[in-house]
Amino acid sequence: MISTYLFRAGRAATALSLALFLLDAAPAEAAARLTLSSGGVSRAAVIVERERLKLRRRPLIIVLQRSGGVVTRGRRHHGLEQFAGAKPIFVYPEALGGRWPVAAGAEADRELAFLRALTDHLINQGRADPRRIFVVGTGSGGPLAFRAACAGVGRNVAGLATIASAMPQDLTACEPAAPLAYIAVNSAQDAKIPFAGGKATAGDAVFDALGAEQSLQTFARINGCGARRDVKDPRTRGLIVTFAGCKAPTELIRLDPSNHHLPGRAPDSGETAADYFDANRAVWEFLQHSGA
């Protein structure tokens, strides 16, 4: 049974029109659909949190999925909250037209304004901690996640995680206002997201992407990192790249070509657990270590 709640913003506080609809959820988890006006357009997101009635500020994790449309079905494959317990608030925004823009311009600016409106709303409600805002981008949500980390979402972003995605080349000079935790999970042989950079494909869009190593070096510079450390990882049959002396943790997980599963997805029938690397768990453990 679906319960419906309507919230009306006070005149002095905001002109946003808000509607919240509870979705299917376990008793310990409150999943709600939030609609608000951003740029004169009605926008939507799914909010997932546990212990909603406790009045305390929590880390906010904005998840931009490879499909930017209705997100409830996608959460079953890419939902980080299954690992996170009661602490954070997860926000799954929905993109206009079901896709996230990958290039700089008016569409990307519109989506960044939407993320700022979502963030401001949850901070103004006293629910989100403005010092602990994290952005996660998967697939086509990754380029916008990089833009949000570089530009901020009205507040500084404390951490960025991307899975099977790439940083647009126009962000080479990314200069966020403060260091931020960074982790990327990339396959060494992803046909759509070339590990070495170049023409990348996100949905039906093609964009010029930095290589995974170039993106890593960008954030190593931002975070003032020292010596690099490469460690072979039996989980991924690939490599984990980290640095010493960073102002914020900075990491790249390179999946070996033999580990061909789409990050964040469960193994197909007949595939063994030994072949499966759970990118969501690795990302959550990193974010938790970084303050989420």
Backbone bond lengths (Angstrom), bond angles and torsions (degrees), N, CA, C in turn:
res aa  C-N    CA-C-N  psi(-1)  N-CA   C-N-CA  omega(-1)  CA-C   N-CA-C  phi
1 M - - - 1.464 - - 1.517 108.59 -
2 I 1.298 116.32 135.75 1.467 120.91 -178.55 1.516 109.10 -100.95
3 S 1.328 115.10 125.89 1.463 120.69 175.19 1.515 108.22 -98.61
4 T 1.306 116.93 146.10 1.459 121.29 -177.08 1.517 109.65 -121.42
5 Y 1.333 114.00 134.51 1.460 119.98 178.75 1.519 108.08 -126.13
6 L 1.292 117.50 138.41 1.465 121.83 178.35 1.515 108.52 -118.82
7 F 1.335 115.22 127.57 1.451 120.53 178.02 1.526 107.84 -115.39
8 R 1.321 117.22 134.34 1.464 121.10 178.24 1.523 109.18 -114.18
9 A 1.291 115.54 127.09 1.461 120.26 -178.03 1.516 110.05 -73.60
10 G 1.340 115.67 143.51 1.455 120.89 176.90 1.512 111.47 -70.08
11 R 1.335 117.08 149.71 1.463 120.39 -176.45 1.519 112.25 -59.53
12 A 1.335 116.00 -45.02 1.459 118.66 -175.40 1.511 111.88 -72.93
13 A 1.340 118.24 -25.33 1.456 121.06 -174.32 1.512 112.90 -82.88
14 T 1.325 117.77 -47.89 1.459 119.68 -173.74 1.510 110.76 -165.13
15 A 1.338 114.93 153.93 1.461 120.33 176.08 1.511 111.59 -97.00
16 L 1.329 117.10 5.55 1.455 119.79 -178.92 1.521 110.61 -69.42
17 S 1.318 115.99 140.28 1.455 121.66 172.82 1.512 108.01 -100.13
18 L 1.332 117.81 121.61 1.451 122.14 -170.53 1.515 111.19 -119.06
19 A 1.338 115.12 138.57 1.460 120.16 172.63 1.504 108.00 -137.18
20 L 1.321 117.71 137.33 1.447 122.67 -176.43 1.510 108.97 -127.57
21 F 1.316 117.77 126.62 1.450 122.41 -178.81 1.524 108.93 -122.42
22 L 1.322 118.55 125.35 1.454 121.32 177.69 1.518 109.63 -73.93
23 L 1.363 115.70 136.59 1.443 122.52 178.42 1.520 108.72 -107.35
24 D 1.343 117.05 175.88 1.455 120.91 176.45 1.518 109.17 -57.69
25 A 1.333 116.64 132.81 1.453 120.18 -179.01 1.516 109.27 -161.57
26 A 1.338 114.85 154.16 1.451 119.71 173.03 1.517 108.50 -69.39
27 P 1.354 118.48 156.99 1.458 120.42 -177.31 1.523 113.87 -54.91
28 A 1.344 116.76 -33.21 1.460 119.03 -177.33 1.523 112.40 -81.26
29 E 1.326 117.47 -8.17 1.456 120.92 -174.84 1.517 110.12 -122.62
30 A 1.333 116.76 128.27 1.460 121.03 175.93 1.518 108.48 -103.06
31 A 1.329 116.84 114.07 1.462 122.01 176.58 1.516 107.13 -111.25
32 A 1.318 116.67 124.86 1.457 120.44 -173.40 1.517 110.36 -136.10
33 R 1.311 115.40 149.02 1.464 121.20 176.00 1.524 108.06 -99.48
34 L 1.322 115.28 124.00 1.455 122.57 -178.54 1.521 108.85 -109.88
35 T 1.317 117.17 131.94 1.464 120.62 171.95 1.525 108.36 -120.45
36 L 1.318 115.45 141.53 1.456 120.81 177.63 1.519 109.15 -149.18
37 S 1.313 115.68 164.96 1.451 121.12 178.26 1.521 109.10 -95.82
38 S 1.339 115.32 125.25 1.459 120.84 177.46 1.521 108.04 -133.87
39 G 1.324 116.49 119.64 1.451 120.19 -177.29 1.514 112.79 64.74
40 G 1.330 116.49 28.35 1.455 121.16 179.82 1.515 114.17 78.88
41 V 1.353 117.44 9.39 1.458 122.05 -178.52 1.522 108.94 -121.52
42 S 1.326 117.71 140.07 1.457 121.52 176.57 1.523 109.71 -73.20
43 R 1.311 116.93 124.97 1.460 122.76 -178.57 1.522 109.23 -123.06
44 A 1.325 116.43 159.55 1.464 120.50 -175.41 1.517 111.28 -136.18
45 A 1.336 114.96 155.21 1.458 122.45 174.17 1.519 107.79 -154.25
46 V 1.316 116.73 155.43 1.461 121.67 172.01 1.521 107.94 -102.30
47 I 1.319 115.58 129.94 1.467 122.70 179.41 1.529 107.56 -107.19
48 V 1.316 116.88 129.14 1.465 121.50 178.88 1.518 108.44 -123.36
49 E 1.320 116.22 121.53 1.460 120.70 177.05 1.517 109.50 -151.84
50 R 1.308 115.86 156.58 1.451 122.04 176.23 1.523 108.83 -111.03
51 E 1.329 116.22 155.04 1.465 121.94 178.68 1.521 111.18 53.57
52 R 1.347 115.61 50.50 1.464 121.52 -174.38 1.524 113.50 -58.23
53 L 1.321 117.53 -29.04 1.458 119.54 -171.12 1.526 112.96 -79.79
54 K 1.329 117.99 -10.56 1.459 119.22 177.97 1.524 109.38 -77.57
55 L 1.322 115.56 123.74 1.466 120.36 -174.62 1.526 109.82 -86.66
56 R 1.303 116.00 87.01 1.464 121.46 175.74 1.522 108.45 -151.45
57 R 1.306 115.17 148.80 1.460 119.60 -179.80 1.533 109.98 -77.82
58 R 1.319 115.40 140.69 1.459 120.37 -176.03 1.522 110.51 -128.50
59 P 1.344 116.23 162.22 1.462 118.96 171.85 1.530 110.17 -59.60
60 L 1.313 116.13 143.93 1.464 122.51 178.88 1.518 108.15 -112.76
61 I 1.330 117.04 125.03 1.461 122.31 179.73 1.523 108.17 -118.76
62 I 1.325 116.08 112.30 1.465 122.97 179.70 1.518 107.53 -94.06
63 V 1.337 117.17 120.91 1.465 121.72 -176.61 1.521 109.31 -110.81
64 L 1.330 115.99 117.12 1.465 122.76 177.37 1.521 107.37 -103.47
65 Q 1.331 116.44 105.69 1.451 120.71 -173.54 1.521 112.07 -85.52
66 R 1.344 114.98 164.28 1.477 120.23 -178.44 1.519 110.43 -61.20
67 S 1.319 118.59 -32.88 1.455 121.79 171.35 1.514 107.36 -101.33
68 G 1.312 117.11 120.83 1.459 119.55 -175.38 1.510 113.65 -89.24
69 G 1.362 118.20 9.52 1.449 120.87 -177.87 1.511 112.23 -85.39
70 V 1.344 117.09 -146.83 1.458 121.87 -179.04 1.523 108.93 -59.43
71 V 1.323 117.08 129.92 1.455 120.34 -164.88 1.515 115.20 -103.57
72 T 1.317 120.14 -8.24 1.459 119.05 -173.85 1.518 111.97 -62.26
73 R 1.327 118.81 -40.45 1.454 121.80 178.98 1.519 110.32 -68.91
74 G 1.332 117.37 -39.49 1.450 121.22 -179.07 1.517 113.26 -64.29
75 R 1.325 117.60 -29.55 1.461 119.60 -178.77 1.521 111.82 -60.98
76 R 1.320 118.90 -26.99 1.449 120.24 -179.91 1.524 111.09 -65.69
77 H 1.339 117.33 -26.09 1.455 120.47 179.96 1.520 112.67 -98.72
78 H 1.314 117.51 -30.93 1.450 120.40 -171.98 1.526 112.64 -123.62
79 G 1.324 118.45 14.04 1.453 120.66 -175.55 1.517 112.12 -76.97
80 L 1.315 116.30 113.88 1.466 121.19 178.11 1.515 112.25 -74.19
81 E 1.346 116.41 -21.14 1.461 118.49 -171.61 1.513 113.82 -65.32
82 Q 1.337 117.73 -16.06 1.467 119.52 178.73 1.528 111.66 -64.32
83 F 1.333 117.85 -22.29 1.460 121.29 179.35 1.519 112.70 -97.91
84 A 1.320 117.91 -15.78 1.456 120.72 -160.56 1.523 115.43 -90.18
85 G 1.320 119.26 -12.53 1.449 119.50 -176.85 1.519 111.79 69.14
86 A 1.330 116.13 -149.04 1.460 120.52 -169.89 1.520 113.92 -92.50
87 K 1.312 118.28 -7.20 1.459 119.37 -166.43 1.531 115.15 -71.67
88 P 1.343 120.78 -58.04 1.470 119.20 -170.44 1.521 113.67 -84.50
89 I 1.334 114.71 166.50 1.463 123.65 166.13 1.524 106.65 -104.57
90 F 1.331 116.79 127.87 1.464 121.35 177.39 1.524 109.07 -104.53
91 V 1.331 115.79 135.41 1.459 121.72 177.98 1.525 108.14 -122.27
92 Y 1.340 116.01 125.01 1.461 122.68 177.49 1.528 107.91 -112.97
93 P 1.340 118.19 90.09 1.472 120.05 -179.40 1.527 111.02 -70.32
94 E 1.336 115.16 155.27 1.457 121.82 175.68 1.527 108.99 -109.97
95 A 1.328 116.24 134.29 1.458 121.72 -177.94 1.520 110.63 -86.09
96 L 1.319 116.52 148.49 1.458 120.53 173.45 1.528 108.93 -64.86
97 G 1.328 116.35 132.18 1.455 120.27 179.96 1.510 113.71 73.74
98 G 1.336 117.67 6.59 1.458 121.07 176.45 1.512 115.29 75.45
99 R 1.331 118.64 16.30 1.468 119.73 178.85 1.521 110.06 -145.32
100 W 1.323 115.48 147.71 1.457 121.11 176.57 1.528 109.80 -92.48
101 P 1.322 119.11 138.36 1.469 120.42 176.38 1.521 110.56 -69.88
102 V 1.322 116.83 140.96 1.462 120.42 179.92 1.524 112.16 -103.50
103 A 1.328 117.40 -17.86 1.470 120.95 -176.96 1.519 110.33 -102.59
104 A 1.332 115.30 157.39 1.464 120.59 173.47 1.524 109.24 -67.42
105 G 1.345 116.16 153.27 1.457 119.37 178.42 1.516 111.84 140.22
106 A 1.324 115.78 -165.57 1.462 121.43 -173.09 1.534 111.98 -62.84
107 E 1.337 118.08 -39.11 1.463 119.90 -178.64 1.522 111.17 -65.89
108 A 1.324 116.70 -43.92 1.460 119.88 178.33 1.527 110.78 -64.66
109 D 1.324 117.38 -40.22 1.471 120.87 177.65 1.525 110.69 -62.23
110 R 1.337 116.65 -39.99 1.474 120.88 177.89 1.522 110.79 -61.20
111 E 1.341 117.26 -43.22 1.466 119.78 -178.25 1.524 111.22 -70.75
112 L 1.323 117.48 -36.08 1.465 119.54 176.55 1.525 110.80 -65.10
113 A 1.338 116.99 -36.67 1.467 120.47 176.28 1.530 110.29 -64.27
114 F 1.331 117.04 -38.10 1.465 121.55 176.86 1.531 110.48 -62.89
115 L 1.339 117.91 -44.10 1.463 120.77 178.35 1.528 110.84 -63.35
116 R 1.336 116.62 -37.08 1.470 119.15 177.01 1.521 111.12 -65.27
117 A 1.337 116.79 -39.78 1.465 120.07 179.52 1.530 110.72 -64.63
118 L 1.331 117.20 -42.08 1.463 120.63 177.24 1.527 111.02 -61.66
119 T 1.326 114.84 -46.69 1.464 119.75 -178.66 1.527 111.11 -62.69
120 D 1.326 117.10 -47.02 1.462 121.05 179.65 1.527 110.91 -58.96
121 H 1.337 116.37 -42.73 1.462 119.73 -178.82 1.529 111.35 -59.39
122 L 1.340 117.07 -47.67 1.464 120.31 -176.71 1.525 111.79 -71.46
123 I 1.334 117.39 -31.49 1.465 120.02 175.62 1.527 110.07 -71.40
124 N 1.326 116.83 -43.77 1.468 120.14 -179.55 1.519 112.22 -64.40
125 Q 1.321 117.27 -26.94 1.467 121.28 175.97 1.527 112.69 -75.77
126 G 1.332 116.71 -9.54 1.462 120.04 -177.23 1.510 113.17 81.39
127 R 1.339 118.00 16.14 1.469 121.45 -176.25 1.524 112.46 -97.61
128 A 1.326 118.21 -37.28 1.462 122.01 -175.43 1.521 110.94 -103.65
129 D 1.321 115.78 143.55 1.460 122.83 177.90 1.535 108.38 -86.74
130 P 1.320 119.19 115.80 1.473 120.60 -177.12 1.520 113.55 -64.77
131 R 1.327 118.16 -14.55 1.466 121.18 179.39 1.521 112.36 -91.56
132 R 1.334 117.17 -7.84 1.469 120.47 -176.67 1.530 109.69 -131.04
133 I 1.326 115.05 71.16 1.460 122.49 178.26 1.530 107.78 -111.50
134 F 1.311 115.99 123.79 1.458 122.04 -177.44 1.522 109.21 -122.49
135 V 1.334 116.29 146.65 1.465 121.84 178.72 1.521 108.62 -123.67
136 V 1.335 115.95 132.39 1.458 122.46 177.77 1.526 107.64 -120.51
137 G 1.333 117.31 130.34 1.464 121.08 178.35 1.513 110.86 -125.48
138 T 1.331 117.30 129.75 1.453 121.66 176.05 1.522 108.85 -118.89
139 G 1.332 116.73 137.63 1.459 120.34 177.86 1.518 111.69 54.96
140 S 1.337 115.91 -125.69 1.468 120.67 -176.30 1.525 112.69 -69.41
141 G 1.335 117.90 -13.20 1.458 119.95 174.18 1.515 112.80 -78.20
142 G 1.344 116.38 -13.79 1.455 120.12 -176.74 1.515 115.36 -64.02
143 P 1.350 119.81 -48.47 1.468 119.10 -179.27 1.530 112.85 -56.26
144 L 1.346 117.39 -41.09 1.460 119.13 178.72 1.524 110.54 -69.11
145 A 1.336 117.38 -33.90 1.462 120.26 176.95 1.526 110.26 -62.42
146 F 1.341 117.24 -41.66 1.470 120.25 175.69 1.529 110.37 -61.06
147 R 1.328 117.39 -43.15 1.475 120.34 179.86 1.531 110.69 -63.29
148 A 1.328 116.60 -40.46 1.464 120.05 179.40 1.523 110.92 -64.17
149 A 1.333 116.90 -39.95 1.462 119.89 179.54 1.523 111.29 -66.52
150 C 1.334 117.14 -39.43 1.460 120.54 -178.19 1.529 112.02 -71.97
151 A 1.342 116.21 -40.01 1.468 120.68 -174.99 1.519 113.22 -93.71
152 G 1.339 117.85 -18.19 1.451 121.25 -172.69 1.522 110.66 82.77
153 V 1.304 115.93 168.19 1.468 121.54 178.81 1.528 109.19 -122.61
154 G 1.313 114.90 47.96 1.455 120.46 -173.02 1.519 111.26 87.62
155 R 1.299 116.52 -24.24 1.467 125.88 172.64 1.520 106.23 -131.61
156 N 1.327 116.80 162.97 1.457 119.58 175.49 1.521 110.26 -66.12
157 V 1.310 116.44 142.85 1.461 121.46 173.87 1.526 108.13 -85.46
158 A 1.339 116.70 128.60 1.462 121.11 -177.64 1.514 112.44 -82.97
159 G 1.351 117.07 -23.12 1.455 118.96 -178.10 1.514 111.48 -162.91
160 L 1.342 115.65 150.26 1.453 123.61 179.43 1.512 108.73 -130.75
161 A 1.337 116.21 134.66 1.466 121.93 173.58 1.516 108.48 -132.16
162 T 1.333 117.01 134.41 1.458 120.70 176.42 1.516 109.43 -129.31
163 I 1.340 115.23 144.69 1.464 122.39 -179.98 1.520 107.85 -128.72
164 A 1.338 116.76 123.63 1.463 122.68 177.88 1.522 110.98 52.57
165 S 1.329 115.95 49.15 1.458 120.14 -179.29 1.518 109.35 -144.87
166 A 1.350 116.01 -175.82 1.461 120.05 -175.68 1.513 110.45 -148.77
167 M 1.326 114.52 156.55 1.460 123.11 -179.94 1.533 108.89 -90.26
168 P 1.336 118.48 125.16 1.473 120.08 177.95 1.530 111.32 -59.66
169 Q 1.335 116.10 144.07 1.461 120.52 -176.80 1.522 112.87 -62.80
170 D 1.333 118.49 -26.81 1.463 119.36 -178.44 1.522 112.38 -70.96
171 L 1.342 117.89 -5.55 1.462 121.10 179.15 1.528 112.70 -98.60
172 T 1.322 116.92 15.00 1.467 120.84 -179.03 1.533 111.46 -54.18
173 A 1.316 116.39 -36.99 1.471 121.01 -177.98 1.521 111.98 -93.50
174 C 1.329 117.08 25.16 1.477 122.04 179.48 1.526 110.39 -50.22
175 E 1.335 115.76 126.89 1.467 120.94 -179.47 1.526 109.57 -135.97
176 P 1.336 118.30 77.20 1.463 119.40 176.40 1.531 110.48 -62.96
177 A 1.314 115.57 161.96 1.465 120.01 -175.19 1.522 112.79 -70.11
178 A 1.333 117.38 -18.00 1.463 121.06 -178.00 1.526 108.29 -153.38
179 P 1.346 117.09 159.26 1.461 118.91 174.98 1.530 110.98 -58.02
180 L 1.340 116.82 151.03 1.463 120.52 178.27 1.509 109.67 -144.66
181 A 1.329 115.32 144.93 1.458 120.74 177.93 1.523 109.65 -62.64
182 Y 1.341 116.41 141.91 1.466 120.48 -177.10 1.513 109.98 -141.17
183 I 1.345 115.54 130.23 1.459 121.35 171.31 1.521 108.40 -139.13
184 A 1.334 116.42 139.45 1.461 122.28 174.87 1.519 108.52 -129.98
185 V 1.338 115.94 142.62 1.460 122.54 173.91 1.520 107.06 -119.63
186 N 1.333 116.18 115.73 1.462 120.92 -177.78 1.521 110.75 -134.97
187 S 1.331 115.52 145.74 1.453 121.49 174.08 1.520 109.44 -86.59
188 A 1.325 115.83 140.79 1.462 120.08 179.57 1.522 112.37 -70.42
189 Q 1.336 117.78 -17.30 1.462 120.56 -179.37 1.526 111.39 -131.22
190 D 1.309 116.06 48.34 1.462 121.21 175.64 1.522 107.93 -84.36
191 A 1.331 117.00 116.73 1.462 120.60 -175.91 1.526 111.83 -67.52
192 K 1.336 117.76 -29.60 1.457 120.87 -177.25 1.524 112.65 -88.63
193 I 1.308 116.29 -31.50 1.467 121.43 -179.84 1.522 107.25 -120.42
194 P 1.330 118.25 85.94 1.468 120.63 -176.18 1.527 111.78 -59.48
195 F 1.321 116.34 129.62 1.455 120.87 -177.81 1.525 111.04 -60.39
196 A 1.333 116.71 -34.28 1.459 121.20 -178.62 1.521 113.20 -86.47
197 G 1.337 117.47 -1.55 1.448 120.73 -179.38 1.511 112.73 91.42
198 G 1.339 115.20 177.51 1.462 121.09 -177.46 1.513 110.30 117.92
199 K 1.322 116.99 -146.06 1.454 121.67 -179.88 1.530 109.88 -75.04
200 A 1.317 116.64 116.47 1.470 122.07 179.54 1.522 108.91 -112.44
201 T 1.329 115.86 151.71 1.458 121.86 -178.38 1.520 109.72 -117.90
202 A 1.329 115.78 128.93 1.460 122.48 176.85 1.518 107.54 -130.37
203 G 1.342 116.63 105.41 1.454 119.32 -174.03 1.522 109.13 65.09
204 D 1.342 116.72 -122.52 1.466 120.61 178.10 1.525 111.88 -102.22
205 A 1.341 117.25 11.59 1.464 121.59 -178.15 1.523 110.87 -107.78
206 V 1.316 115.52 144.88 1.458 122.44 176.13 1.524 108.10 -117.70
207 F 1.334 116.38 136.08 1.464 119.32 179.94 1.525 109.44 -143.28
208 D 1.322 115.27 160.28 1.465 122.14 178.02 1.522 108.62 -83.54
209 A 1.331 114.98 119.66 1.456 119.87 -172.99 1.524 111.73 -116.72
210 L 1.315 115.23 146.53 1.452 120.91 168.55 1.524 108.71 -73.49
211 G 1.318 116.50 153.43 1.452 120.48 173.36 1.523 110.67 -70.79
212 A 1.330 115.74 160.65 1.467 119.95 -179.57 1.522 111.25 -59.59
213 E 1.342 117.02 -39.04 1.466 120.43 178.91 1.525 111.02 -67.83
214 Q 1.341 117.56 -39.05 1.467 120.60 178.15 1.524 110.76 -63.90
215 S 1.334 116.82 -42.95 1.465 120.58 178.21 1.518 110.49 -61.73
216 L 1.319 115.75 -43.02 1.465 120.55 178.64 1.526 110.46 -59.77
217 Q 1.329 117.25 -45.08 1.466 120.26 -179.49 1.522 111.61 -64.66
218 T 1.348 116.85 -32.78 1.463 120.00 176.74 1.514 110.65 -59.82
219 F 1.333 116.32 -46.10 1.473 119.14 -178.37 1.529 111.61 -77.94
220 A 1.320 117.95 -26.64 1.463 119.61 172.78 1.531 109.84 -63.21
221 R 1.344 116.28 -38.74 1.470 120.01 175.52 1.521 110.79 -65.99
222 I 1.340 117.29 -47.31 1.460 121.50 -179.68 1.526 110.83 -57.63
223 N 1.336 115.83 -37.98 1.465 120.79 -174.73 1.529 112.99 -93.74
224 G 1.329 117.22 7.13 1.459 120.31 176.27 1.514 113.93 60.05
225 C 1.328 117.10 40.55 1.467 121.08 -174.24 1.519 112.05 -74.28
226 G 1.324 114.31 156.89 1.454 122.02 177.23 1.508 111.91 -102.53
227 A 1.317 116.03 -129.45 1.464 121.80 -173.37 1.529 111.51 -64.87
228 R 1.323 114.03 140.90 1.470 121.42 179.08 1.524 110.01 -85.06
229 R 1.358 114.14 148.75 1.466 119.64 177.85 1.522 108.93 -135.47
230 D 1.327 117.66 122.00 1.465 123.61 177.35 1.520 108.49 -106.31
231 V 1.325 116.56 126.84 1.465 121.49 -178.34 1.517 109.12 -127.77
232 K 1.334 117.12 125.87 1.456 120.53 173.83 1.521 108.84 -69.03
233 D 1.336 115.26 136.82 1.467 120.23 -173.41 1.528 109.68 -121.15
234 P 1.332 118.09 117.73 1.465 119.48 179.81 1.523 113.37 -65.20
235 R 1.328 118.26 -24.07 1.465 119.99 179.36 1.520 111.20 -64.94
236 T 1.324 115.83 -40.72 1.461 120.86 -173.82 1.524 112.61 -100.51
237 R 1.347 116.12 -10.70 1.461 120.91 -169.44 1.525 109.82 53.25
238 G 1.289 115.33 29.68 1.453 122.13 -178.41 1.507 110.86 -135.48
239 L 1.327 115.64 -132.04 1.456 120.76 -170.89 1.524 110.15 -141.02
240 I 1.327 116.19 142.39 1.459 121.90 169.46 1.521 107.25 -113.51
241 V 1.326 115.84 123.37 1.459 121.68 -179.22 1.526 108.32 -107.55
242 T 1.325 116.81 124.40 1.465 121.94 176.67 1.528 108.48 -133.29
243 F 1.340 115.39 178.17 1.456 121.25 -179.12 1.528 109.51 -137.13
244 A 1.312 115.10 157.32 1.461 121.18 174.34 1.526 109.81 -94.41
245 G 1.329 115.42 151.48 1.454 121.12 170.14 1.512 116.41 70.16
246 C 1.335 118.32 20.27 1.470 120.51 -179.31 1.528 110.71 -74.58
247 K 1.334 115.95 147.20 1.463 120.72 173.43 1.523 111.41 -72.43
248 A 1.334 117.29 -19.62 1.457 123.72 173.23 1.527 106.83 -148.01
249 P 1.336 119.06 146.74 1.469 120.54 -177.48 1.524 111.79 -56.31
250 T 1.328 116.21 140.14 1.466 122.62 -176.39 1.519 107.72 -138.44
251 E 1.358 116.53 123.70 1.470 118.32 -169.35 1.522 111.30 -153.10
252 L 1.328 115.52 145.18 1.463 123.32 172.26 1.515 108.50 -127.83
253 I 1.333 116.75 129.05 1.465 122.22 172.38 1.517 107.31 -106.00
254 R 1.333 116.24 113.79 1.463 121.27 178.34 1.527 108.51 -99.17
255 L 1.319 116.35 116.49 1.452 120.95 179.29 1.515 109.73 -80.04
256 D 1.313 116.16 132.94 1.453 121.63 178.07 1.521 110.04 -66.24
257 P 1.346 118.50 149.29 1.464 119.81 178.70 1.519 114.38 -54.85
258 S 1.332 117.88 -29.61 1.468 119.12 -178.68 1.515 112.25 -71.53
259 N 1.338 116.60 -19.63 1.463 119.68 176.63 1.525 107.40 -93.37
260 H 1.320 116.55 92.86 1.457 121.16 -166.71 1.519 113.90 -99.52
261 H 1.322 118.36 3.55 1.465 119.76 -177.03 1.523 110.82 -70.54
262 L 1.304 115.67 143.78 1.452 120.69 174.85 1.520 109.11 -65.15
263 P 1.333 119.17 122.40 1.467 119.85 -179.12 1.524 112.02 -54.64
264 G 1.322 114.76 135.79 1.452 119.82 178.41 1.513 114.59 90.87
265 R 1.334 118.06 -6.67 1.457 121.20 -178.52 1.520 110.56 -106.89
266 A 1.332 116.91 149.72 1.452 121.74 177.95 1.518 110.21 -73.07
267 P 1.339 118.37 155.44 1.459 120.86 178.98 1.523 111.27 -61.99
268 D 1.339 116.06 148.15 1.449 120.44 174.34 1.515 110.04 -73.69
269 S 1.328 115.57 163.52 1.459 121.15 179.29 1.519 109.92 -57.20
270 G 1.334 115.83 131.88 1.455 121.12 178.23 1.513 113.92 92.12
271 E 1.328 118.47 -12.52 1.452 120.69 178.22 1.529 109.48 -88.40
272 T 1.298 116.62 146.73 1.455 120.55 -172.81 1.512 111.37 -91.60
273 A 1.327 114.44 153.19 1.458 119.90 179.12 1.517 111.61 -62.25
274 A 1.339 116.81 -28.30 1.461 120.24 -179.56 1.522 112.00 -64.75
275 D 1.344 116.93 -24.80 1.458 120.91 -179.57 1.524 112.75 -87.72
276 Y 1.314 117.28 -5.18 1.460 121.10 -167.70 1.524 111.27 -104.09
277 F 1.307 116.21 126.40 1.462 122.43 174.77 1.517 108.41 -111.25
278 D 1.320 117.45 124.39 1.462 122.10 -177.80 1.523 108.92 -92.65
279 A 1.338 115.67 97.96 1.457 120.35 -178.02 1.520 111.67 -65.01
280 N 1.333 117.16 -34.58 1.467 119.20 179.91 1.517 111.52 -60.48
281 R 1.336 116.58 -43.62 1.468 119.05 179.88 1.524 110.64 -63.90
282 A 1.326 117.03 -43.13 1.466 120.20 179.55 1.525 111.09 -62.11
283 V 1.331 116.72 -41.88 1.468 120.79 178.62 1.516 110.51 -64.82
284 W 1.334 117.10 -44.50 1.463 118.65 -179.10 1.528 110.99 -62.59
285 E 1.331 118.20 -43.77 1.456 120.46 179.97 1.532 110.84 -60.23
286 F 1.341 116.18 -37.82 1.469 119.88 177.45 1.520 110.64 -66.54
287 L 1.328 117.44 -47.20 1.464 120.98 -179.25 1.527 111.31 -63.04
288 Q 1.322 116.31 -39.63 1.462 119.95 178.60 1.534 110.20 -62.23
289 H 1.315 116.11 -42.70 1.474 120.69 177.72 1.523 110.81 -63.85
290 S 1.342 116.05 -25.27 1.467 121.02 -177.05 1.531 113.11 -94.95
291 G 1.335 117.53 8.29 1.462 120.72 173.65 1.497 116.08 111.77
292 A 1.333 118.88 -0.45 1.475 120.63 -179.83 1.520 110.88 -74.67
